[in-house]
Amino acid sequence: NIITSKAIAQYEAMNAASITVSFELSANKLKKLKANVPLGAVVYGYMPVMKMRACPGRGPKGCGDCKGLQTLTDRKNEEFILICRDRKYSELLNCVPLYVGDKAMPNLGFETLYFTIETKEEAMDILRQYKARELPDFRRTAGLYFRELL
């Protein structure tokens, strides 16, 4: 959750070789960050919205035959992916992926495409679309990069 130059300086003091800034940071504020190491950002992925020790997908008899991947549906009928992490905690992913391949992002040292549930073929197609700076052929969000919340 790095969102300030002061936080970057603290990580640099701990010998960080590179830093991924928070995906909650706006692109305008990202441009203004000062760093001596490469700064990167997550530019694609189903971003985690919550981690839970008590899995909401767990039944009364425990995990049973759960394969570690379920969905939760909200009141708007949006499906959120629930991933079991070694039966230690569950991670709830956003219902649509972050994708900014068609947007003008600040100059970055690196970009991270965060694949979680995509097949190899889907990941390759997303990477192709991203490299071509295309509009994606799927629902997506640009996250907070282009909103001024932080």
Disulfide bonds with the S-S distance in Angstrom:
none
